[in-house]
């Protein structure tokens, strides 16, 4: 289990968006902060980012021994097109991040590598079949990515997905999908998850490395502004309607994509889909302003506490 959290929340790794400033702010505020290793480009920058994060959190802990920072996580894309994976794992082994989040594939050797430096692995899944495969290959916990999650997302109701996983798995379970309030965090726990996995609201924070128009799109958007399509990466995901329209496409008449178009790697340009087509989940209606990450975490904590009191009364 993940210890030392202010509230049971893990900040999801946001491709291109998450950076050391956001991760550090999230951890200092009391939730797990995370970033995709591929956000650090070129590959040599990953060493710099890990050094910055570990040093900043260590300094915080020295100055605030009664309120130490939450642990941080690095997201590794395990898809076969990621030719950086081995190098990124070697860099991570130097800094021993406490948590590794794996996506788009499960590998025993990766889990073994993380366990060797004392870390744990959490693998994101969209159905029960992939959940079982991940645990068989050595993952310590699961991230159930349900309907309504930002970016790559599944099609299943969170009620169905969590129930099917909990029928056989009693380890760490996170839930992703339209979670943007403290009430929703408590709801995730009520249905059987241990932690909520929150991404889209953190796009609209001061620390996030997102264009101002993207942040405003999160603030101004709602659930009906989210489009589910596999055109942009070959895998189904949720995107802001406005960004699709700005790219000259009709969000209501998008062609089917091809999974072979998914591409990650050290020498390739960042996928255009993630630069010009903006990922977001259906929970963005709860985001009403751009604010510091610490303020967003404080708001979530207040809502979570109030929801608990309301139900217990």
C-alpha positions in Angstrom: 0.0 0.0 0.0 1.0 3.6 -0.5 1.6 5.4 2.8 1.9 9.0 3.9 -0.9 10.5 1.7 -3.1 13.4 2.8 -5.9 11.9 0.8 -6.0 8.6 -1.2 -5.2 10.1 -4.5 -2.5 9.4 -7.2 -1.9 12.2 -9.7 -2.0 10.5 -13.1 1.0 10.9 -15.5 0.0 13.4 -18.2 1.8 12.8 -21.5 3.7 16.0 -22.4 2.0 17.9 -19.6 3.5 16.5 -16.4 6.9 17.9 -15.4 9.1 18.2 -12.3 7.3 21.3 -11.1 3.9 19.6 -11.1 5.2 16.4 -9.6 6.9 18.2 -6.8 3.9 20.3 -6.0 1.6 17.3 -5.9 3.9 15.4 -3.6 4.4 18.3 -1.3 0.6 18.7 -1.1 0.2 15.1 0.0 -0.7 13.0 -3.0 1.4 10.9 -5.3 2.8 13.0 -8.2 3.8 11.2 -11.4 5.2 11.8 -14.9 5.8 9.8 -18.1 9.5 9.1 -18.6 9.0 10.0 -22.2 8.1 13.6 -21.2 11.8 14.1 -20.6 13.3 14.7 -24.1 16.1 14.0 -25.0 16.5 10.9 -22.9 19.4 12.4 -21.0 17.0 14.9 -19.5 15.3 12.1 -17.5 18.4 12.0 -15.2 18.0 15.7 -14.6 14.3 15.5 -13.9 14.8 12.6 -11.4 17.6 14.5 -9.7 15.4 17.6 -9.4 12.5 15.7 -8.0 14.4 13.6 -5.5 16.4 16.5 -4.2 13.4 18.8 -3.9 11.4 16.2 -2.0 14.3 15.3 0.3 14.8 19.0 1.1 11.1 19.3 1.9 11.2 16.3 4.2 14.2 17.8 6.1 12.3 21.1 6.5 9.0 19.5 7.3 9.7 16.3 9.3 6.1 16.3 10.6 4.6 16.5 7.1 6.9 14.6 4.7 6.1 14.6 1.0 4.2 11.8 -0.6 6.1 9.4 -2.8 6.4 10.0 -6.6 6.0 7.7 -9.6 7.4 7.4 -13.0 5.3 6.1 -15.9 6.9 3.7 -18.4 5.3 3.1 -21.8 5.9 -0.6 -22.4 4.6 -0.6 -26.0 7.1 -2.2 -28.4 7.7 1.0 -30.3 9.3 2.7 -27.2 12.9 2.2 -28.0 13.9 4.2 -24.9 12.5 1.8 -22.3 15.7 0.0 -21.5 17.7 3.3 -21.1 14.9 4.9 -19.1 14.8 1.9 -16.7 18.6 2.2 -16.2 18.3 5.8 -15.4 15.5 5.1 -12.9 17.6 2.5 -11.2 20.0 5.2 -10.3 17.3 7.1 -8.4 15.0 4.3 -7.3 11.6 5.9 -7.7 9.2 4.4 -5.1 6.5 3.7 -7.7 6.5 2.8 -11.3 3.3 3.0 -13.4 3.3 0.8 -16.5 1.1 1.3 -19.6 0.4 -0.4 -22.9 2.0 -3.7 -22.0 3.1 -5.8 -19.0 6.6 -7.3 -18.8 8.0 -9.6 -16.1 11.5 -8.2 -16.5 10.4 -4.7 -15.9 8.6 -5.6 -12.7 11.7 -7.6 -11.6 13.9 -4.5 -12.3 11.7 -2.3 -10.2 11.4 -4.8 -7.4 15.2 -5.0 -7.4 15.6 -1.4 -6.3 12.8 -1.7 -3.8 9.9 -0.1 -5.8 6.4 -1.2 -6.6 4.7 -1.4 -9.9 1.1 -0.4 -10.8 -0.2 -1.4 -14.2 -3.1 0.3 -15.9 -5.8 -1.9 -17.4 -9.1 -1.4 -19.2 -10.6 -4.8 -18.5 -10.4 -7.9 -16.3 -8.4 -9.9 -18.9 -5.5 -7.5 -18.9 -5.7 -7.1 -15.1 -5.1 -10.8 -14.7 -2.2 -10.8 -17.2 -0.6 -7.9 -15.3 -0.6 -9.6 -12.0 0.6 -12.9 -13.5 3.6 -11.0 -14.8 4.4 -9.5 -11.4 2.7 -6.2 -11.1 2.0 -5.2 -7.5 -1.2 -3.3 -8.1 -3.7 -2.3 -10.8 -5.1 0.9 -12.1 -8.6 0.3 -13.4 -9.1 2.8 -16.3 -12.9 3.0 -16.7 -15.2 4.9 -19.0 -14.8 8.6 -19.0 -11.1 8.7 -18.2 -8.9 11.2 -20.0 -6.5 10.1 -22.7 -6.4 6.4 -23.4 -9.5 5.0 -21.7 -11.7 1.9 -21.5 -15.3 1.4 -22.3 -16.5 -0.3 -19.0 -18.4 1.2 -16.1 -16.3 1.7 -13.0 -18.9 -0.3 -11.0 -18.5 -3.3 -13.3 -14.7 -3.1 -13.7 -13.9 -2.7 -10.0 -16.3 -5.5 -9.1 -14.8 -7.9 -11.5 -11.2 -7.2 -10.4 -12.1 -7.3 -6.7 -13.6 -10.8 -7.2 -10.1 -12.2 -7.3 -7.6 -9.5 -6.5 -7.1 -8.0 -3.0 -4.0 -5.9 -3.6 -3.7 -2.2 -4.3 -6.3 -1.0 -6.7 -6.7 2.5 -8.2 -9.7 3.8 -10.1 -9.5 6.2 -13.0 -12.5 7.8 -14.9 -14.1 11.2 -14.4 -12.8 11.6 -10.8 -12.4 15.3 -10.2 -13.9 16.0 -6.7 -13.3 14.7 -3.2 -16.8 13.2 -3.3 -15.7 11.1 -6.2 -12.6 10.0 -4.4 -14.7 8.7 -1.6 -17.1 7.0 -4.1 -14.1 5.2 -5.6 -13.3 3.8 -2.2 -16.9 2.9 -1.5 -17.0 0.7 -4.6 -13.8 -1.1 -3.7 -10.8 0.9 -4.9 -8.1 1.9 -2.5 -7.1 5.1 -4.3 -8.5 7.5 -6.9 -6.4 8.2 -10.0 -6.8 11.8 -11.1 -5.4 13.4 -14.2 -7.5 16.0 -16.1 -8.0 18.5 -13.3 -4.3 18.9 -12.9 -4.0 20.0 -16.5 -5.6 23.3 -15.3 -2.9 24.0 -12.7 -0.2 26.7 -12.8 2.6 24.1 -12.8 1.3 22.0 -15.6 3.2 22.2 -18.9 0.1 22.8 -21.0 -0.8 25.6 -23.4 -3.0 28.3 -21.8 -5.7 27.5 -24.4 -5.6 23.9 -23.3 -6.0 24.9 -19.6 -8.9 27.2 -20.5 -10.5 24.3 -22.5 -10.5 22.2 -19.3 -12.0 25.1 -17.3 -14.7 25.9 -19.8 -15.5 22.3 -20.8 -17.9 19.7 -19.6 -18.7 16.1 -20.1 -20.5 16.7 -23.4 -17.3 18.3 -24.8 -15.4 15.0 -24.6 -15.0 12.9 -27.8 -14.1 9.2 -27.7 -12.0 8.1 -30.7 -9.2 5.8 -31.8 -8.2 8.0 -34.8 -5.3 9.9 -33.2 -3.2 7.1 -31.7 -4.9 3.9 -32.8 -6.1 3.2 -29.3 -9.4 4.6 -28.1 -9.2 7.7 -25.9 -11.0 10.8 -24.8 -10.3 14.2 -26.2 -11.5 17.8 -26.0 -14.0 18.6 -28.8 -12.6 22.1 -29.2 -9.1 20.8 -30.1 -10.4 18.5 -32.7 -12.4 21.3 -34.3 -9.4 23.6 -34.2 -7.5 21.0 -36.2 -10.1 21.2 -38.9 -11.9 18.0 -38.2 -15.5 17.1 -37.5 -15.7 15.5 -34.0 -18.9 13.8 -34.9 -17.6 12.2 -38.0 -14.1 10.9 -37.3 -12.7 7.9 -39.3 -11.5 4.8 -37.5 -7.8 4.7 -36.5 -5.2 2.0 -36.8 -3.4 0.6 -33.8 -0.2 0.4 -36.0 -0.1 4.2 -35.9 0.8 4.2 -32.2 4.5 5.2 -31.9 6.7 6.0 -29.0 10.5 6.5 -29.2 13.5 8.6 -28.4 14.2 10.0 -31.9 10.6 10.5 -33.0 8.8 13.8 -32.6 6.2 13.9 -29.9 3.0 12.4 -31.3 1.0 15.1 -33.0 -2.2 13.8 -31.4 -0.9 14.8 -27.9 0.4 18.2 -29.0 -2.6 19.5 -31.0 -5.4 17.1 -30.0 -5.9 17.5 -26.3 -6.8 14.6 -24.0 -9.3 15.1 -21.2 -11.8 13.1 -19.2 -15.5 13.6 -18.7 -15.0 14.9 -15.1 -13.7 18.4 -16.3 -17.1 20.0 -15.5 -15.9 20.2 -11.9 -12.9 22.4 -12.9 -13.8 26.1 -12.6 -10.4 27.8 -12.7 -6.6 27.5 -13.2 -5.0 27.3 -9.8 -1.8 26.0 -8.1 -1.7 22.3 -7.7 -1.5 22.6 -3.9 -4.8 24.5 -3.9 -6.5 21.8 -6.0 -5.3 19.1 -3.6 -6.5 21.2 -0.7 -9.9 21.5 -2.3 -10.1 17.7 -3.0 -9.2 17.1 0.7 -11.9 19.5 2.0 -14.5 17.9 -0.3 -13.4 14.4 0.7 -13.6 15.2 4.4 -17.0 16.8 4.0 -18.3 13.8 2.0 -17.2 11.4 4.8 -18.9 13.5 7.5 -22.1 13.8 5.4 -22.4 10.1 4.9 -21.5 9.2 8.5 -24.1 11.6 9.8 
